[in-house]
Amino acid sequence: MSFHPKMAYDATFHRSMRKLGEPGDPFVYTPDNRARFDEIVLRYPPEQRRSAVLPALYLVQHQQGYITATAMRYVAGLLGITAADVEDVVSYYTMFFTKPVGTFVLSVCRTLSCALNGAERVTEEICRALDIAPGGTDASGTFTLLEVECLGACDRAPVIMINDAWHENQRAEDIPKLLDDLRTRGEAALTGCHHVVERAKS
Amino acid sequence: MEPVLTRHVREPNSFTLDFYLQHEGYDGLKKALAQTPEQVVDLVKASGLRGRGGAGFPTGMKWQFVDRKSTRPRYIACNADESEPGTFKDHLLMERNPHLLIEGCAIACYAIGAKVAYIYIRGEFFHVQHVLEQAIDEAYKKGLLGKNILGSGFDCEVYVHRGAGAYEAGEETALLESLEGKRAQPRNKPPFPAVVGLYGCPTAVNNVETLSNVPLILRKGVEWFTALGPEKNGGPKLYCVSGHVKRPGVYEASMDITLRELVDGHAGGVRDGRTLKALIPGGSSVPILLPNQLDTQASFDGVQKAGSLLGSAGLVVLDDTTCMVWLAENLLHFYRHESCGKCTPCREGTDWLHKILRKIEHGQGQMRDLDLLSSISGNIGGKTLCAFGDAAVTPVLTTLKHFRHEYEAHITEGRCPLHADWRARQPVGAHA
């Protein structure tokens, strides 16, 4: 059986869309980040410095928000690998950004258990409130909305990961307050939001 | 049964070393260090502990396969890349009982003769990583990790390595690739990691829950472990129940429990007075079971006998508002996104499957698309390096098998006949 003749490759296949970002300004770690990097590299055998590429890239992203081509070259130099090796890694993993993102990246889990509990409604409400589509950043540059795959918090569905902090049991009705909270309290709104102990048995 | 792994998880200080030491903490490590490594491997083998990550492979055998003649260093890699949709047990264990895992890592290192264990944790578990790293620091300070542990002459280092968002990194060889600083793509097997693993050295890759069971076997003995649950399915097991239930959560039980006791008992049954339509018993990658199969024993062998797999024990409960074509589309979006791209059938096939499913769900399908779905699935399953391909086609084949009439209804009516109120009013994002 032949495959469907009209099935053209379209723009929805995300990996082919992930082009290398802009070259960016010259990049070096801040002294703090450099010290942190030197400490991390010791966890791996001396001839296996390449293992530190993920933590090294996290440090870059922590420092400037996203990963530029010059930063990739810098990391490659530190690890003794080629810039292509680093780009290979950056373009594969979904948690690295090659373009600027908002101050708060709202990653809404869209996979089964969250969807069964209304994650689509949550995404719909965020899109409406910020007037953006998933993948977009709002006009003020404060929020970026992403739909992500299973975050592993299915019992507290739906879950939104904001930067690195989990917000569980979010309903569409909670979204306006959540966004206001982030606008007014900033980073402080990200602490204490995660339900540490499992929900008590009712 | 009385919980063991999760006994103290609700107590406020359960994650601290002091608390852990007051509750037989690190007694398992002390008992292990008093024996030879071979005796520890034999003990784990005798317990029949099966890997909790999904495949259910006996852990003792995995450790025995680790090449001891090799002059190269050996490694333990702990798989904390918990990403299977419907699974969240390791999160709870690491966040509330991290020392149990650290003790398990140290014992595993001793048993296979490794000096270093890497805990590969998924990037999204950053808050859990903090807890783990703090716990590891505490253990170093008390001399429970590091050089010459408890005066035994045994050295062991434990490091946490953060992933960056890749489901495929949960596959054992892909995990090793990622740990080596490359894309998380699987390797050809054989050679298995026990012979050629991390940095080409003999490596044992074990799941968090698996390693957390090891200290318990040493503390309480093999008889205690095998007496819990049916033959060859011994020991405590964590079940994750989510979806349309009243009390979603992690529940610990021995494997003689039935799916009905888990869903209706522990999780309180289907919520909002709805009825059960189907149940996914082991994470999104396994075939679904129907309500008349609820009395199946929730053991590796019991669920397999019923025609599915226990997998990672992630039970997803689906009520009668769930459209099965929507479900297949939702899961294929996941697999399409997470396919690592190494093997063509999976990389291209998951994209095709998702496109056809989306077309059917949006009411633009044709009857011949159903054969096309089976045909593509048949060209992915069993034709890829790792089990991802088989996992990805399962949601399609299993819904086609049990709910073919729903697919046909979409095609004849030209729309989704079952639009539940928990879905978006207008298609949004991935569903647009």
Interface residues (C-beta under 8 A of the other chain):
Chain A: M1 F3 H4 M7 F13 H14 R15 R43 P45 Q48 R50 S51 A52 V53 L54 P55 L57 Y58 L79 I81 D85 D88 V89 Y92 Y93 T94 M95 F96 R110 T111 L112 S113 A115 L116 N117 G118 E120 R121 T123 E124 C127 A133 P134 E147 V148 E149 C150 L151 G152 A153 C154 D155 R156 A157 M161 D164 A165 W166 H194 V196 V197 E198 R199 A200 K201 S202
Chain B: V9 R10 P12 P73 E82 S83 E84 P85 G86 T87 F88 H91 L92 E95 R96 R122 G123 E124 F125 F126 H127 E157 Y159 H161 R162 G163 A164 G165 A166 Y167 S178 L179 E180 G181 K182 R183 A184 Y199 C240 V241 S242 G243 H244 K246 R247 P248 G249 V250 I280 S284 G314 V316 L318 T322 L327 N330 L331 H333 F334 H337 E338 C340 G341 D351 W352 K355 I356 D369 D371 L372 S375 I376 W422 R423 A424 R425 Q426 V428 G429 A430 H431
